[in-house]
């Protein structure tokens, strides 16, 4: 899989195949079903399977401040799409000029001229062009006019709920990481830079890496089983107990922190960016009557993490 960061210079290897356009944030099961259709059509056309995504989200320009918090950074999004069978991910930089294109102009100038699309696969709720004037019916008409294959994938439903980035985002924000992971194609991931904290965990015998500078949605408060990748130890990951939220035992209120206790690891991580995959939820955060009670619970948390 190749990540192409400039729509103006798409190499010939990424042209002439099947294309799907969308945000693909989170890369959930609905996206996986669409990509499966895309891969099949690309093979029929003997061309590449190409996804075009937007950066930033169009809402950031159309309604500044209202855009959804990201579930995946572009590089992670491309990695996950590649695992599903996508050959090329093209990043379209969102500009006012792009958003002013009519549906027909977007089809002609972007899908045909820039990507050389010979086939297009979209979901039933696909809209494109200025003021979302293009829908799947207009897309089919444009494709018929230009002899481009067009397929509309069915929506993916889980327990009568549409699988969507919005639904995944809600579950993650509510701390429902197990339910969110069931909708995703890989465990939910955040990344953060290790900064200095109050070293309270180290004093208790449970040193933690305190993270900041997040680029994606941080899960709601709770204690989670996680797996952490360290940039200086490629190819290896560590189990971890991750605490998100305040520490009510020490009278913290409203101060949400992300603290990661890596199991079976010793070393200095300050300044490094860690990748944290959330495997499951262990428990809610709670206030303990004594430090001793807290320490006992931390031992139980670690046991639960090892059992995941």
WOTA-V386690 format. One record per backbone hydrogen bond with DSSP energy under -1.0 kcal/mol. CO is the residue of the C=O (numbers start at 1). NH is the residue of the N-H. If there is no record, write none. Layout:
{{CO	NH} {CO	NH}}
This chain:
{{2	89} {4	91} {6	9} {11	14} {12	15} {17	118} {17	119} {18	50} {19	121} {20	52} {27	185} {28	32} {29	33} {30	34} {31	35} {32	36} {33	37} {34	38} {35	39} {36	40} {37	41} {38	42} {39	43} {40	44} {41	45} {42	47} {48	18} {49	87} {49	88} {50	20} {51	90} {52	22} {53	92} {55	94} {57	60} {58	61} {58	62} {59	63} {63	66} {70	217} {73	77} {74	78} {75	79} {76	80} {77	81} {78	82} {79	83} {81	86} {82	85} {87	2} {88	51} {89	4} {90	53} {92	55} {95	99} {96	100} {98	101} {101	130} {102	106} {103	107} {104	108} {105	109} {106	110} {106	111} {107	112} {108	113} {110	115} {111	117} {112	116} {115	16} {118	149} {119	19} {120	151} {122	153} {123	126} {128	134} {129	132} {130	133} {134	128} {135	139} {136	140} {137	141} {138	142} {139	143} {140	144} {141	145} {142	146} {143	148} {149	120} {151	122} {156	163} {158	161} {161	158} {164	168} {165	169} {166	170} {167	171} {168	172} {169	173} {170	174} {171	176} {172	175} {172	220} {175	177} {176	180} {177	181} {178	182} {180	183} {180	184} {183	29} {188	278} {190	276} {192	274} {193	212} {194	271} {199	203} {200	204} {201	206} {202	205} {209	260} {210	195} {212	193} {222	244} {223	282} {223	283} {224	242} {225	279} {225	280} {226	240} {227	277} {228	238} {229	275} {230	233} {233	236} {238	228} {239	263} {240	226} {241	261} {242	224} {243	259} {244	222} {245	257} {247	250} {247	252} {248	251} {254	256} {257	245} {258	211} {259	243} {260	209} {261	241} {269	272} {272	194} {274	192} {275	229} {276	190} {277	227} {280	225} {283	223} {290	294} {291	295} {292	296} {293	297} {294	298} {295	299} {296	300} {297	301} {298	302} {299	303} {300	304} {301	305} {302	306} {303	307} {305	308}}
